[in-house]
Each structure stands twice: as structure tokens, then as C-alpha cells.
Amino acid sequence: MGSWFSKSPYVSNPSDFATTSTSADPGKWKQYDYIVVGGGTAGCVLASRLSEDRDVTVLLIEAGTGRGNVFTKAPLAFTKNFKTSVDWEYYNACVYRIMHKETYLARGKMLGGTSALNALIYDRCSPEDYDSWAKAGCNGWTFKELEPYFRKAEGYSPKQITNIDLSSKGTTGPWKIRQTPSPAPISDVIMETCKEIGIPYVEDLNSPDREVGVGHLAGIVDEHGNRVSTASAYLTPEVLSRSNLTVAVNTYVEKILFSEEKGSPRAVGVQVASSASGPKYRVAATREVILAAGVVSSPHLLFVSGVGAKEELSAASVPVVKDVPAVGKHLADHISSGPLIFRAKPGVTLDKLNSSLLAGASAFLKWLWNGTGPFASMGVTSVAFIRSDDIRFIDTSLGPVKDLTSGPKSPDLELMWTPAIIPSFFDNARPGEHGFTIPSILLKPESKGIIHFKSGSIYDKPTLAGNYLDSESDLNVVARGVRCTFKLAHSEPLKSLLEFNPNNSDKSDYFWFGDQDPSKVTDDDIREFIKRNGHTAFHPVGTCRMGTDPQDSVLDPNLRVHGVTGLRVVDTSVFPTQVSGHPQGPVVAIAEKAADMIKADRQI
Ligand SMILES: Cc1cc2nc3c(=O)[nH]c(=O)nc-3n(C[C@H](O)[C@H](O)[C@H](O)COP(=O)(O)OP(=O)(O)OC[C@H]3O[C@@H](n4cnc5c(N)ncnc54)[C@H](O)[C@@H]3O)c2cc1C
């Protein structure tokens, strides 16, 4: 049993694993076979799998802390870590250009990365998503080829709420997966009402043959009611005790270092420091540097190291190592309509937790005591993945939309309900009020964003320009989702649990839009609501995407940076296009596959 005085499994002083030498010769620096940059969702998987081979040495470097905190463990408490020291806190401009609105983007800054701070939903997404990647030239990335890696990661519990065919799942992997019961009765009623309005019921949203429909989600929650981040799943005490694995925390990778090899750049190591003003250290990678720093930091690190569009590098006074124009481009995110909130009768939502300090505190203490109660559950336990052209329940008269789905079985819209009033991530309901919140989320955006890098310093935070609603079709897809949500709220059995005040004319009241009579809400009212309230759904991908054209992608299908030796990227930035669901499942499967690819390359 460990004690308070047991040795930390991490290092945080760069002199323990790197060298102060300014020599350009990597032979003079401390050396590892592989350096993994970023101990986040993908990085923990890579470090764990690569260090299984005891003949190689692996250094994992994480900018944030080694240990999370109580809010990284309690599933329902995840928003408590927003805008704290474990969050990078980025900002995203251009939700809707004309409104010049800026919205907040959370990203985890700790071991486990964003998997330690997110909403815990486990989603393999649509199999057609990956097939479309392969069709576009990314050989090796069909669903069939990725499925073994989903299974390898999955530790599906034998006890599930719905009838899941566990033979199509992994049950022995490190990532514990379990459906959690709805924390309040209204969630299941919404699911029932979806069925009533014609949305098909899907028993297993992670089935290899998944069709669109409504169903119960899987969550990354263990049997003790704790979140399972990739740090807790993959960096177990057994893994951390490996003598060939070094895990450095509270350490920033400031840039990638290169040498020239046969006329093209080769990544030979990284420069690190504990802070912007701290001393600089160097550490060598004899085989590969693998960036797993996430959708913002991976392209940022490439840029500050001289890999990016040559004109942009020159404008920022960064010496050009390799002209790769797509770095930081093709940002594809899921945009939410913003919180559409309906007033509910007392007793069916979670708002009772907010009725007094005591109510919330005692529920939290219950979770601390035995891992049960609402805090052991995910906030979102069921969703509907639907198509905006499905005439069974969608009003298709609301503006034209383009079919950007990955295929006929894939959705472009998600209706996602939380059984509580959530006006924003930082505001609670007024005590005594009850309701539920249901944003409509665009899954297959036509609009693409870009990251603007300002200088050659990793400490100079870049700005994201999501350009979310640039496409009229994107706006109309979300609007069709909002129209469908009104239909849902005014259908039984849900309708009987709700209260409407159609005379509410106070536009600043969070109930205002949900209170409106849907027959009087115009299409333009809906579009206006989205433009005012639209927000990222926290799923940006694609800023170092893989592809075959070096002008239009950053990586080849083996995840190697075009024209650079010894440098790969493995995280959500590599997605060629957006997936039609939640991205942490896919990125873990990608990291599992990448680890096998890297191991196989070593044998050559
Ligand atoms: C609020 C929220 C809710 C979400 N909910 C879900 C959900 O329910 N289900 C789902 O599937 N997805 C969800 N997501 C998205 C999902 O969590 C992310 O897409 C995914 O975890 C990103 O994984 P990654 O490996 O790309 O990056 P990350 O997990 O962000 O890892 C990057 C790591 O690199 C480190 N790093 C960055 N720069 C440096 C540097 N210079 N030096 C050293 N280290 C560095 C970071 O600190 C971090 O640990 C959510 C996201 C958010 C923000």
C-alpha cells in the first residue's frame, strides 16, 4: 500500500530527464527512443503501449499536473474544472461572423488531458466515418481496420442497462465502459418521446451496424462511480513502474528540434522548460518524436518549430524548416444551437441538487462515500443521432441543407439532453426552478475554421477562428434540429411533465425561447436564436489532418508529417474529416493503432 511519503511516479525537474547543453549535437543530450509530447487522451495510450516493448525507452512529457483532483473523478462534476489550472482555456472567435462572438473552449491540462475533463461519453461514432477516410485515400483506416483497436481499448462491463451484444465489444481492455442510469426520470421520458415522434430506437449506439436513432449512451465510468481517463486506464502503477518509461509532468515542450538528413529535416528531439522564464533543456529522440498535444497545441508546436505555411512562418519571424501549408487549417468542430431550455414540473429533473447548498453537498458526499448517487452518473445518458433530411420527424421545409453525412446510416444532427437547467457552464438555475436543456448539435460541418498563430513562442496562445456558421446549410441543419426539439417538447409523454408560459416575453429569461408556442416561432426566429446562442460542442478536429495531398493535409496515412523524418502526430488533430459523434473513442482507437504502426516500423 502506498503512503503519503511514497515516491512520485513522475518527474518534474527537467534536469532529471533532459540536458542543459546548447550543443546542436543530439548525441550530447539525454536520449530516449521515443518522445511522446502531451500526456493527454492519446498520449497516455501511446506511452503505455510503446513501453510494453522493454527494448525501447519512452519519455512522455506533459505540461500539466500528474494528478487530477476530486472533480476529475466525479462524473457529474466535470464542469467544475473549467477555467482552472487544469484547463488551457482557449477562446474561439467567429461563431457567427457578423456577431463577432467569442466562445470558450475547454481543453484538459493534466495527465489524461481532455479525457480527464470531458463529459465521459463513449462513442465509436459511425462506421461510415472511417470508411469515408479510407475512400479519400487514407489507406488502412476503414472501420473494419480500426475495429480491433476499439476492442483493444474497451473494458465493457458485463452489466449494462440495455441489451448490448458484448461479443461485438472489447471486455478486457483498460478503458472501463458502462452505461450509467439516468440521474433524473425526465431523461428516459425524453427518450420515450423520441420514439413516439418516429425516431427509431437503437439498442446499442456502438454497434458495428449502427443505424441512426435514439438510444442509451455508454460512459467511461468504472463500477465504483469514478471517471476513467486514459491516464487512470493506461498509466497504472504497474505501467508507471516500468524502468523504460519516464513520465515528466509540469513541463512544457517549447519546440521540436531538427537536423538535416539527406536534404530533408529530421526531428531529433525537443526543447523543454518548466515555464516561459525557466532554463531551457534538450532531450533527444533516437527514433521518433510523436506529438499528442491535441488539436490546438500539436499544430502550434509544429508552427513554432518551423513547420507550417512558409508565408505565415515568415510573417511570425519563425525560420522555415518545412513548408506544410495545411498546419492549423481545416478545423472542423461540432456547433451547438446553444441551450434550449424547457420548464418542467418539480421532481423529475436534477435541479433539486441546486435547491440548496445542503442538497448538492449531500449528493456529493454520497458519491465520495460509496461512489453512488447522481454524481456517479453522466449528465447526458441518452441522445438521438438523426438525419436532418429524415421526413419522418424533421420539418424539411426549413431552408435547404446539403447531405454531408458519411453515408446513408450516418447522422448529421445530435439532440443531446441534460435533465437540468444549464443556461451556461458557469450559471446555475434559479433555486426552485426545474427544467431540462437540449441543444441541437451539427455533426458534419461544411464550415471550416483555422488557428492563427501569433509568434514563435509556445506561450503565446493562438486564437481559433471557428467560422462555424459560414455555411447556410450548417445553420439550416441546426435549425431543423431546434424545430424537431420543439416538436419533441410538445409531444407525449414529455409534454405532460412540462409547463409552458407562452406569454413570456422576457428575452433575457432562459426559459423564454422554450416557452414560445412552436406554431408561432418562425424559421428566422430559430436562426436568430442559434446565431446568438451557438457554442462549440468542444469537439474540434483536423488541424494536422492526414491525407494524400501535402498541400491539403499535414500527415500521410501513417501519421508522419509530410516531408519530415522522425515526426508523427497522434491525436484528434489528425482526423481527415469530422466524425459524426463524440471523438474521444475514435482518438483512443487511433492511438492504439498508431502504437502498433510505430512498433511495426521498428522491426523494419
Ligand atoms: C468539456 C468537454 C466535454 C467533452 N465531452 C466529450 C465526451 O463526452 N465524449 C467524447 O468522446 N469527447 C468529448 N470531448 C472531446 C474529447 O475529450 C477530446 O476531443 C479528446 O479528449 C482530445 O484528445 P487529444 O488526445 O486530441 O488531446 P488532449 O486530451 O487535450 O491531450 C493533449 C495533451 O497535451 C498536453 N500539452 C499540450 N501542449 C503541450 C506542450 N507544449 N507540452 C507538453 N504537453 C502539452 C495537454 O496538457 C494535454 O494533456 C469533450 C471535450 C470537452 C472540452
PDBQT file of the ligand as one rigid body, heavy atoms in Angstrom, charges set to zero:
ROOT
HETATM    1  C1  LIG A 701     -15.986  19.957 -21.959  1.00  0.00    +0.000 C 
HETATM    2  C2  LIG A 701     -15.708  18.854 -22.914  1.00  0.00    +0.000 A 
HETATM    3  C3  LIG A 701     -16.562  17.769 -22.986  1.00  0.00    +0.000 A 
HETATM    4  C4  LIG A 701     -16.308  16.741 -23.883  1.00  0.00    +0.000 A 
HETATM    5  N1  LIG A 701     -17.061  15.622 -23.824  1.00  0.00    +0.000 NA
HETATM    6  C5  LIG A 701     -16.737  14.550 -24.587  1.00  0.00    +0.000 A 
HETATM    7  C6  LIG A 701     -17.432  13.330 -24.420  1.00  0.00    +0.000 A 
HETATM    8  O1  LIG A 701     -18.307  13.196 -23.562  1.00  0.00    +0.000 OA
HETATM    9  N2  LIG A 701     -17.098  12.297 -25.239  1.00  0.00    +0.000 N 
HETATM   10  C7  LIG A 701     -16.120  12.414 -26.197  1.00  0.00    +0.000 A 
HETATM   11  O2  LIG A 701     -15.900  11.457 -26.943  1.00  0.00    +0.000 OA
HETATM   12  N3  LIG A 701     -15.427  13.569 -26.343  1.00  0.00    +0.000 NA
HETATM   13  C8  LIG A 701     -15.686  14.612 -25.523  1.00  0.00    +0.000 A 
HETATM   14  N4  LIG A 701     -14.951  15.756 -25.615  1.00  0.00    +0.000 N 
HETATM   15  C9  LIG A 701     -13.862  15.818 -26.618  1.00  0.00    +0.000 C 
HETATM   16  C10 LIG A 701     -12.684  14.912 -26.260  1.00  0.00    +0.000 C 
HETATM   17  O3  LIG A 701     -12.494  14.886 -24.869  1.00  0.00    +0.000 OA
HETATM   18  C11 LIG A 701     -11.424  15.410 -26.958  1.00  0.00    +0.000 C 
HETATM   19  O4  LIG A 701     -11.675  15.527 -28.333  1.00  0.00    +0.000 OA
HETATM   20  C12 LIG A 701     -10.248  14.455 -26.765  1.00  0.00    +0.000 C 
HETATM   21  O5  LIG A 701     -10.138  14.086 -25.418  1.00  0.00    +0.000 OA
HETATM   22  C13 LIG A 701      -8.963  15.128 -27.207  1.00  0.00    +0.000 C 
HETATM   23  O6  LIG A 701      -7.900  14.218 -27.123  1.00  0.00    +0.000 OA
HETATM   24  P1  LIG A 701      -6.429  14.601 -27.637  1.00  0.00    +0.000 P 
HETATM   25  O7  LIG A 701      -5.560  13.447 -27.371  1.00  0.00    +0.000 OA
HETATM   26  O8  LIG A 701      -6.524  15.120 -29.014  1.00  0.00    +0.000 OA
HETATM   27  O9  LIG A 701      -5.986  15.868 -26.772  1.00  0.00    +0.000 OA
HETATM   28  P2  LIG A 701      -5.930  16.120 -25.204  1.00  0.00    +0.000 P 
HETATM   29  O10 LIG A 701      -6.617  15.055 -24.457  1.00  0.00    +0.000 OA
HETATM   30  O11 LIG A 701      -6.395  17.512 -24.997  1.00  0.00    +0.000 OA
HETATM   31  O12 LIG A 701      -4.393  15.988 -24.853  1.00  0.00    +0.000 OA
HETATM   32  C14 LIG A 701      -3.402  16.929 -25.170  1.00  0.00    +0.000 C 
HETATM   33  C15 LIG A 701      -2.390  16.928 -24.021  1.00  0.00    +0.000 C 
HETATM   34  O13 LIG A 701      -1.217  17.608 -24.432  1.00  0.00    +0.000 OA
HETATM   35  C16 LIG A 701      -0.769  18.438 -23.372  1.00  0.00    +0.000 C 
HETATM   36  N5  LIG A 701       0.030  19.511 -23.966  1.00  0.00    +0.000 N 
HETATM   37  C17 LIG A 701      -0.411  20.488 -24.797  1.00  0.00    +0.000 A 
HETATM   38  N6  LIG A 701       0.607  21.291 -25.152  1.00  0.00    +0.000 NA
HETATM   39  C18 LIG A 701       1.719  20.807 -24.543  1.00  0.00    +0.000 A 
HETATM   40  C19 LIG A 701       3.093  21.199 -24.526  1.00  0.00    +0.000 A 
HETATM   41  N7  LIG A 701       3.526  22.270 -25.207  1.00  0.00    +0.000 N 
HETATM   42  N8  LIG A 701       3.967  20.475 -23.792  1.00  0.00    +0.000 NA
HETATM   43  C20 LIG A 701       3.549  19.385 -23.101  1.00  0.00    +0.000 A 
HETATM   44  N9  LIG A 701       2.258  18.977 -23.065  1.00  0.00    +0.000 NA
HETATM   45  C21 LIG A 701       1.353  19.675 -23.799  1.00  0.00    +0.000 A 
HETATM   46  C22 LIG A 701      -2.061  18.904 -22.732  1.00  0.00    +0.000 C 
HETATM   47  O14 LIG A 701      -1.886  19.420 -21.443  1.00  0.00    +0.000 OA
HETATM   48  C23 LIG A 701      -2.909  17.645 -22.786  1.00  0.00    +0.000 C 
HETATM   49  O15 LIG A 701      -2.716  16.851 -21.656  1.00  0.00    +0.000 OA
HETATM   50  C24 LIG A 701     -15.177  16.815 -24.747  1.00  0.00    +0.000 A 
HETATM   51  C25 LIG A 701     -14.330  17.911 -24.675  1.00  0.00    +0.000 A 
HETATM   52  C26 LIG A 701     -14.559  18.912 -23.752  1.00  0.00    +0.000 A 
HETATM   53  C27 LIG A 701     -13.597  20.047 -23.664  1.00  0.00    +0.000 C 
ENDROOT
TORSDOF 0
